[in-house]
Amino acid sequence: MMRAIWILWPSFIVGGVASVAFFLVLDPVDFRMVGPLELSRMAGYTIGFFFFWAVAAASSAFTCFLQRSPDEINR
């Protein structure tokens, strides 16, 4: 349970900061010309936040994976 907290809480904060930084520059409505998606602005913000959160969580999980001790690996 503690590992999940170590992974998800920092990645939540990073996902929020990355979303704010990304959407300060780009508007989700501008992505309509990229593909056939007809999403509202709020849906674009939501999808973007969860994308950034998932990327940050993967990074945190990989860091936790690499920090395992030899005893944990050789059980």
Secondary structure as GFF3:
##gff-version 3
##sequence-region A 1 75
A	DSSP	alpha_helix	2	25	.	.	.	ID=ss1
A	DSSP	three_ten_helix	28	33	.	.	.	ID=ss2
A	DSSP	alpha_helix	41	66	.	.	.	ID=ss3
A	DSSP	alpha_helix	70	73	.	.	.	ID=ss4
###
